Amino acid sequence: MPSHAGVEMSSPRNDYRSKVVNRSISADWSAYSATYDLLSEHNPEYQALLQDFEAFLTTIETPQVIYDIGGGTGNYTEIAARVCPDSEICFVEPDTNMNRSAQSKLAAYKNISYDNRALEDIDATGSADLVICVHALYAMPAQEQRLADLRKLLRPGGRLYLIDIGRYMNVSDWRSYLFASVKKELGLIGALRVFWQGREIAKQNKSILEAQKKGIYWTHTEAEIASLVAQNGFEIVRQQSVYRDHSDLLVCRAIS
Ligand SMILES: C[S@@+](CC[C@H](N)C(=O)[O-])C[C@H]1O[C@@H](n2cnc3c(N)ncnc32)[C@H](O)[C@@H]1O
């Protein structure tokens, strides 16, 4: 397994925390972690992304070493661990509560190691066959350097499965869309209950929008992310606009 397994073994978490605090307007991932899966489970667009990832895994040779960067509550790692039971998976998530939540969800899988460092604090291994990074790059500092970090994790020819929110989070539009969708599934009372339980989500999404507007979180067009990815050692195999056109999905190959 990658040498940095174990949620409590590395110390840079404090550095990460101070960096987060210094970036005063940003999402509180710990507060978000408790309810993150509640609406994700009821969000057809989030489910469509998970399905795309699972389908993608069946189209490639089984990756031996997989990294999930900014893995949140572990939904992508769960798919990787299930579809690729013999692979070594390194789950990287610097937020303590997100990381705990993922460890609890993934406890049945024995092929996962947990790292609580931020991407920028991880030593490049050049050993990964697949790196997953979903809806996390925009929230990191210095995207060009982070893309270079992702490249360094991969062996030449290895794949990057990247999804990133690029456009402003239209909070009221998402709320209407999700409410209609949950109401269809659970009825009015059920939808009201889910929205009340998940009220932290609306709060965090507002913080994300605020951080985007202040330039603390990265926003980009399809062309801008493609250009930055290509400049950092990747060939783009597939690119599409997803998540109601808020995000870009790029499947890339690391070039030597
Ligand atoms: C919106 S969540 C996405 C979680 C998961 N990938 C998913 O799609 O369900 C973004 C995650 O990125 C993590 N993150 C933020 N900055 C990071 C950094 N510098 N390095 C690694 N992860 C980071 C956050 O802690 C948070 O859990």
The ligand as a MOL file (V3000), in Angstrom:
LIG
                    3D

  0  0  0     0  0            999 V3000
M  V30 BEGIN CTAB
M  V30 COUNTS 27 29 0 0 0
M  V30 BEGIN ATOM
M  V30 1 C -17.1630 19.0820 -2.7230 0
M  V30 2 S -16.0930 17.9850 -1.8630 0 CHG=1
M  V30 3 C -15.9660 16.6870 -3.0750 0
M  V30 4 C -15.8700 15.3260 -2.4470 0
M  V30 5 C -15.8790 14.1300 -3.4150 0
M  V30 6 N -14.7770 14.1810 -4.3420 0
M  V30 7 C -17.1900 14.0180 -4.1290 0
M  V30 8 O -17.2590 14.4180 -5.3050 0
M  V30 9 O -18.1440 13.5530 -3.5360 0 CHG=-1
M  V30 10 C -14.4930 18.7820 -1.9910 0
M  V30 11 C -13.4310 18.1540 -1.0960 0
M  V30 12 O -12.1360 18.6880 -1.4480 0
M  V30 13 C -11.3490 18.6940 -0.2800 0
M  V30 14 N -10.2050 19.6070 -0.4330 0
M  V30 15 C -10.1940 20.9540 -0.3130 0
M  V30 16 N -8.9430 21.4290 -0.4720 0
M  V30 17 C -8.1400 20.3580 -0.7100 0
M  V30 18 C -6.7380 20.2050 -0.9470 0
M  V30 19 N -5.9280 21.2570 -0.9780 0
M  V30 20 N -6.2470 18.9520 -1.1450 0
M  V30 21 C -7.0870 17.8770 -1.1370 0
M  V30 22 N -8.4240 17.9730 -0.9040 0
M  V30 23 C -8.9450 19.1920 -0.6970 0
M  V30 24 C -12.3260 19.1660 0.7870 0
M  V30 25 O -11.8910 18.8630 2.0930 0
M  V30 26 C -13.6160 18.4680 0.3880 0
M  V30 27 O -13.8290 17.2830 1.1040 0
M  V30 END ATOM
M  V30 BEGIN BOND
M  V30 1 1 1 2
M  V30 2 1 2 3
M  V30 3 1 2 10
M  V30 4 1 3 4
M  V30 5 1 4 5
M  V30 6 1 5 6
M  V30 7 1 5 7
M  V30 8 2 7 8
M  V30 9 1 7 9
M  V30 10 1 10 11
M  V30 11 1 11 12
M  V30 12 1 11 26
M  V30 13 1 12 13
M  V30 14 1 13 14
M  V30 15 1 13 24
M  V30 16 1 14 15
M  V30 17 1 14 23
M  V30 18 2 15 16
M  V30 19 1 16 17
M  V30 20 1 17 18
M  V30 21 2 17 23
M  V30 22 1 18 19
M  V30 23 2 18 20
M  V30 24 1 20 21
M  V30 25 2 21 22
M  V30 26 1 22 23
M  V30 27 1 24 25
M  V30 28 1 24 26
M  V30 29 1 26 27
M  V30 END BOND
M  V30 END CTAB
M  END
